[in-house]
Amino acid sequence: MARLADLSSSGTYTSDLSVAEHNAIHSVGFRPVGQVMGASVFNISYSGSWRCGYMPTYGGYGYRGGYGMQQVGWNPGGVTPLEMAPLSDALDTLRHQALSRMLAECTALGGDGVVGVTVRFGRFAQQPYAIELELIGTAVRATGDVRPRQPFGSDLSGEDFAKLVMHGWVPCGLLLVATSWIRHDDWLTRSQESQLTTSNVEITGHSELIHAGRHAVRQRLATDASRMGADGVVVANMTMNLHEKECSNGGGQDHVVEVSAMGTAIARFTSQRRAARQHRSPAVLPLRPFSHSRSPGQTGPQRGPRPQAAGR
């Protein structure tokens, strides 16, 4: 906070914008006020998968809360993909902490939002069971009188941010969603993925697992965007990782899919004005068609009265 206070009082700013991004932001009425960041390191010691999604969990039912024990859920036979709720909850807390800290630095600099946010996500080098999320971007401030009620985040580049504003859209916030799902390999899955099979077959268990993870991420993107009052989401990237995990219940394998997505929620601000421009009348309308009657000595078509200006 001391660094931000010194930067704000100095009248200068830092940024990671290119020259083109810097000029694009100025062209739509914004100016950089400083580089900001938010970071969080989270220890992942329990993912809730010690029952592997195959056997019943504590009491036969999965639940959240209660003595810190969060289980996967009831899934006899492992035929249904199940979310690893404790891990998803940890990732959700991680992103909220990093994002709120970045926006807090933006507010401290008097900014209205952050553009060009880059994300670094991965294992923390000093701790084998810890993961780190780091967000870095450039805080910007509107030069006019119209200001957003709360600071926004956006992973759009400076040029894309300017294009968005010029076409009547504004960013509402940065969306980061991650989830992890698990499915125990049943006999059908093992037979479908066996090299001894004599035909090309779909591994239905893996397909269902991937579909469940991607559907959950898209649903949460839409929910978070709706909570912000956005009209839609511009998704920058979506990553997916499918890997095997030794069954902790003894024998066989589990398959785990980790899906994450990042994007910017956007909303219209000039939809009515833009629609009026698209449907406005031409500046000049002919009030009488051409007349093809000829007078003696005329060689060309005769025109009617001179067109009059309409709407001027």
C-alpha positions as CSV (number, residue, x, y, z in Angstrom):
1,M,0.0,0.0,0.0
2,A,2.9,2.3,0.7
3,R,4.2,1.7,-2.8
4,L,0.8,2.5,-4.3
5,A,0.5,5.7,-2.3
6,D,3.9,6.8,-3.5
7,L,3.1,6.0,-7.1
8,S,-0.3,7.8,-6.9
9,S,1.3,11.0,-5.4
10,S,4.2,11.1,-7.9
11,G,2.0,11.7,-10.9
12,T,3.8,9.0,-12.9
13,Y,2.6,5.5,-13.7
14,T,4.0,2.1,-14.7
15,S,2.4,-0.3,-17.1
16,D,3.0,-3.4,-19.1
17,L,1.2,-1.9,-22.2
18,S,2.7,-1.8,-25.6
19,V,2.8,1.5,-27.5
20,A,-0.2,0.4,-29.6
21,E,-2.1,-0.6,-26.5
22,H,-1.3,2.7,-24.8
23,N,-2.5,4.8,-27.7
24,A,-5.6,2.7,-28.2
25,I,-6.7,3.2,-24.5
26,H,-6.2,6.9,-24.8
27,S,-8.3,7.0,-28.0
28,V,-11.4,5.8,-26.1
29,G,-11.1,8.2,-23.2
30,F,-9.0,6.2,-20.7
31,R,-5.5,6.6,-19.3
32,P,-3.2,4.3,-17.4
33,V,-2.7,4.9,-13.7
34,G,-0.3,2.1,-12.8
35,Q,0.5,-1.6,-12.9
36,V,-1.4,-3.7,-10.3
37,M,-1.3,-7.3,-9.2
38,G,-3.0,-9.8,-7.0
39,A,-1.6,-13.2,-5.8
40,S,-2.6,-16.1,-3.5
41,V,-0.9,-19.3,-2.6
42,F,-3.1,-22.2,-1.4
43,N,-2.1,-25.5,0.2
44,I,-4.0,-28.4,-1.3
45,S,-3.6,-31.2,1.2
46,Y,-7.0,-32.9,0.7
47,S,-9.0,-33.1,-2.5
48,G,-12.0,-35.1,-1.2
49,S,-11.2,-38.1,-3.4
50,W,-9.9,-40.6,-0.9
51,R,-13.0,-42.7,-1.6
52,C,-12.3,-42.4,-5.3
53,G,-15.9,-41.8,-6.2
54,Y,-16.5,-45.6,-6.2
55,M,-17.5,-46.4,-2.6
56,P,-20.1,-44.7,-0.5
57,T,-18.7,-41.7,1.5
58,Y,-19.2,-41.0,5.2
59,G,-22.7,-42.0,6.2
60,G,-23.4,-43.0,2.6
61,Y,-23.9,-39.4,1.4
62,G,-21.5,-36.6,0.4
63,Y,-21.8,-33.3,2.1
64,R,-20.0,-29.9,2.4
65,G,-18.7,-28.7,5.8
66,G,-18.7,-30.5,9.1
67,Y,-15.3,-31.0,10.8
68,G,-13.5,-30.1,7.6
69,M,-14.4,-33.4,6.0
70,Q,-15.8,-32.9,2.5
71,Q,-16.4,-36.1,0.5
72,V,-17.0,-36.7,-3.2
73,G,-20.5,-38.2,-2.8
74,W,-22.6,-41.3,-3.1
75,N,-21.6,-43.1,-6.2
76,P,-22.0,-46.9,-6.0
77,G,-20.1,-48.5,-8.9
78,G,-18.5,-45.2,-10.0
79,V,-20.6,-45.0,-13.1
80,T,-21.4,-41.3,-12.7
81,P,-18.8,-38.5,-12.9
82,L,-18.6,-36.6,-9.6
83,E,-17.1,-33.2,-8.7
84,M,-14.2,-33.1,-6.3
85,A,-15.9,-30.4,-4.3
86,P,-13.1,-29.6,-1.8
87,L,-10.7,-29.0,-4.6
88,S,-13.1,-26.9,-6.6
89,D,-13.9,-24.9,-3.5
90,A,-10.2,-24.3,-2.8
91,L,-9.6,-23.1,-6.4
92,D,-12.7,-20.8,-6.1
93,T,-11.3,-19.2,-3.0
94,L,-7.9,-18.9,-4.6
95,R,-9.2,-16.9,-7.6
96,H,-11.4,-14.7,-5.4
97,Q,-8.5,-13.7,-3.2
98,A,-6.2,-12.9,-6.1
99,L,-8.8,-11.0,-8.0
100,S,-10.0,-9.0,-5.0
101,R,-6.4,-8.0,-4.2
102,M,-5.7,-6.8,-7.7
103,L,-8.9,-4.7,-7.8
104,A,-8.0,-3.3,-4.4
105,E,-4.7,-2.0,-5.8
106,C,-6.7,-0.5,-8.7
107,T,-9.0,1.3,-6.3
108,A,-6.0,2.6,-4.3
109,L,-4.6,4.2,-7.5
110,G,-7.9,5.8,-8.4
111,G,-8.5,3.5,-11.3
112,D,-11.8,2.4,-12.8
113,G,-10.6,-1.0,-14.0
114,V,-7.8,-3.2,-15.1
115,V,-7.0,-4.2,-18.7
116,G,-4.5,-6.7,-20.2
117,V,-4.6,-9.1,-17.2
118,T,-2.2,-12.0,-17.5
119,V,-2.5,-15.1,-15.4
120,R,0.2,-17.3,-13.9
121,F,-1.1,-20.5,-12.4
122,G,0.8,-23.5,-11.2
123,R,2.7,-25.3,-8.5
124,F,4.4,-23.2,-5.9
125,A,8.1,-24.0,-6.1
126,Q,8.8,-24.0,-2.3
127,Q,5.8,-26.3,-1.4
128,P,4.9,-29.5,-3.3
129,Y,1.3,-29.4,-2.3
130,A,0.7,-25.7,-2.9
131,I,-0.6,-23.9,-5.9
132,E,-0.1,-20.2,-6.8
133,L,-2.3,-17.8,-8.8
134,E,-0.9,-14.5,-9.8
135,L,-2.8,-11.8,-11.8
136,I,-0.9,-8.8,-13.3
137,G,-2.5,-6.0,-15.3
138,T,-2.6,-2.2,-15.9
139,A,-5.1,-0.1,-14.0
140,V,-6.9,2.6,-16.1
141,R,-9.1,5.6,-15.3
142,A,-11.7,7.3,-17.4
143,T,-10.9,10.8,-18.4
144,G,-14.6,11.9,-18.7
145,D,-17.3,12.4,-16.1
146,V,-18.9,8.9,-16.6
147,R,-17.3,6.5,-14.2
148,P,-18.2,2.8,-13.4
149,R,-19.7,2.2,-10.0
150,Q,-17.0,-0.4,-9.2
151,P,-13.7,-1.3,-10.8
152,F,-13.7,-4.0,-13.5
153,G,-11.1,-6.5,-14.5
154,S,-10.4,-7.7,-18.1
155,D,-8.0,-9.9,-19.8
156,L,-8.5,-8.0,-23.1
157,S,-5.5,-6.3,-24.7
158,G,-5.4,-2.5,-24.9
159,E,-6.4,-2.7,-28.6
160,D,-9.3,-5.1,-28.0
161,F,-10.5,-3.0,-25.0
162,A,-10.6,0.0,-27.3
163,K,-12.5,-1.9,-30.0
164,L,-15.0,-3.1,-27.4
165,V,-15.7,0.5,-26.2
166,M,-15.9,2.0,-29.7
167,H,-18.6,-0.5,-30.6
168,G,-20.8,0.2,-27.6
169,W,-19.7,-2.4,-25.1
170,V,-17.9,-2.2,-21.7
171,P,-16.3,-4.9,-19.6
172,C,-18.0,-5.8,-16.4
173,G,-15.4,-8.0,-14.8
174,L,-12.8,-10.7,-15.2
175,L,-14.1,-14.3,-14.9
176,L,-11.9,-17.2,-13.7
177,V,-13.5,-20.6,-13.2
178,A,-11.9,-23.9,-12.4
179,T,-13.3,-27.3,-11.5
180,S,-12.2,-30.9,-11.0
181,W,-14.2,-34.1,-11.6
182,I,-13.5,-37.7,-11.0
183,R,-14.8,-41.0,-12.3
184,H,-13.8,-44.5,-11.3
185,D,-13.0,-46.9,-14.2
186,D,-15.6,-49.6,-14.3
187,W,-15.5,-52.8,-16.3
188,L,-17.0,-51.2,-19.4
189,T,-14.4,-48.4,-19.4
190,R,-11.6,-50.8,-19.0
191,S,-12.9,-53.0,-21.9
192,Q,-13.4,-50.0,-24.2
193,E,-9.9,-48.7,-23.7
194,S,-8.2,-52.1,-23.9
195,Q,-5.7,-52.6,-26.8
196,L,-7.3,-56.0,-27.3
197,T,-10.5,-54.6,-28.7
198,T,-11.1,-55.4,-32.4
199,S,-13.1,-52.3,-33.3
200,N,-13.0,-48.5,-32.9
201,V,-15.3,-47.7,-30.0
202,E,-16.0,-44.6,-27.9
203,I,-14.7,-44.7,-24.3
204,T,-18.0,-43.5,-23.0
205,G,-16.9,-43.1,-19.4
206,H,-14.1,-40.6,-20.4
207,S,-16.5,-38.7,-22.7
208,E,-19.1,-38.4,-19.9
209,L,-16.3,-37.2,-17.5
210,I,-15.1,-34.5,-20.0
211,H,-18.6,-33.4,-20.8
212,A,-19.4,-33.0,-17.1
213,G,-16.3,-30.9,-16.4
214,R,-16.8,-28.6,-19.4
215,H,-20.5,-28.2,-18.7
216,A,-19.8,-27.2,-15.1
217,V,-17.3,-24.5,-16.1
218,R,-19.6,-23.0,-18.8
219,Q,-22.5,-23.0,-16.4
220,R,-20.5,-21.1,-13.7
221,L,-19.2,-18.6,-16.3
222,A,-22.8,-17.8,-17.2
223,T,-23.8,-17.6,-13.5
224,D,-21.0,-15.3,-12.6
225,A,-21.6,-13.1,-15.7
226,S,-25.3,-12.8,-14.8
227,R,-24.4,-11.9,-11.2
228,M,-22.4,-9.0,-12.7
229,G,-25.3,-7.8,-14.9
230,A,-23.4,-8.7,-18.1
231,D,-25.0,-9.5,-21.4
232,G,-22.3,-12.1,-22.4
233,V,-18.8,-13.4,-21.9
234,V,-15.8,-13.1,-24.2
235,V,-13.9,-16.3,-23.4
236,A,-10.1,-15.9,-23.8
237,N,-9.1,-19.6,-23.3
238,M,-10.4,-22.8,-21.8
239,T,-7.9,-25.5,-20.7
240,M,-8.6,-29.2,-19.9
241,N,-6.4,-31.8,-18.4
242,L,-7.4,-35.5,-18.2
243,H,-5.1,-37.8,-16.2
244,E,-5.1,-41.1,-14.3
245,K,-5.0,-41.5,-10.6
246,E,-4.4,-44.6,-8.7
247,C,-7.6,-45.8,-7.0
248,S,-7.2,-45.1,-3.3
249,N,-9.8,-47.7,-2.5
250,G,-7.6,-50.5,-3.9
251,G,-7.4,-51.9,-7.4
252,G,-8.0,-50.1,-10.7
253,Q,-7.7,-46.5,-11.7
254,D,-9.6,-43.3,-11.4
255,H,-9.7,-40.7,-14.1
256,V,-9.7,-37.0,-13.2
257,V,-10.5,-34.1,-15.5
258,E,-9.5,-30.5,-14.5
259,V,-11.1,-27.8,-16.5
260,S,-10.5,-24.0,-16.3
261,A,-11.7,-21.0,-18.2
262,M,-10.9,-17.3,-18.3
263,G,-12.8,-14.5,-20.0
264,T,-14.3,-11.0,-19.7
265,A,-17.9,-10.4,-18.9
266,I,-19.3,-7.6,-21.2
267,A,-22.4,-5.4,-21.3
268,R,-23.9,-3.0,-23.9
269,F,-24.1,0.7,-23.1
270,T,-25.2,2.3,-26.5
271,S,-27.5,-0.3,-27.9
272,Q,-30.4,2.1,-28.5
273,R,-28.2,4.8,-30.0
274,R,-26.4,2.3,-32.2
275,A,-29.8,0.9,-33.5
276,A,-31.0,4.4,-34.3
277,R,-27.9,5.0,-36.4
278,Q,-28.4,1.8,-38.3
279,H,-32.0,2.6,-39.2
280,R,-31.8,6.3,-39.9
281,S,-33.1,7.7,-43.2
282,P,-30.8,8.8,-46.1
283,A,-29.9,12.5,-46.1
284,V,-31.6,13.1,-49.5
285,L,-34.7,11.5,-50.9
286,P,-36.0,12.0,-54.5
287,L,-39.7,13.1,-54.3
288,R,-40.6,12.5,-57.9
289,P,-39.3,9.8,-60.3
290,F,-37.5,10.5,-63.5
291,S,-39.8,11.6,-66.4
292,H,-39.0,10.1,-69.8
293,S,-41.2,12.5,-71.8
294,R,-39.3,14.5,-74.3
295,S,-39.9,18.0,-75.6
296,P,-39.0,19.0,-79.1
297,G,-35.3,19.2,-79.6
298,Q,-34.5,17.3,-76.4
299,T,-32.2,14.3,-76.8
300,G,-32.0,13.0,-73.2
301,P,-34.5,12.0,-70.5
302,Q,-36.2,14.8,-68.7
303,R,-35.9,15.0,-65.0
304,G,-38.6,16.1,-62.6
305,P,-38.2,18.8,-60.0
306,R,-34.9,19.0,-58.2
307,P,-34.8,16.6,-55.2
308,Q,-35.4,18.2,-51.9
309,A,-33.4,17.5,-48.7
310,A,-35.2,15.3,-46.2
311,G,-34.6,15.6,-42.5
312,R,-32.3,18.6,-42.8
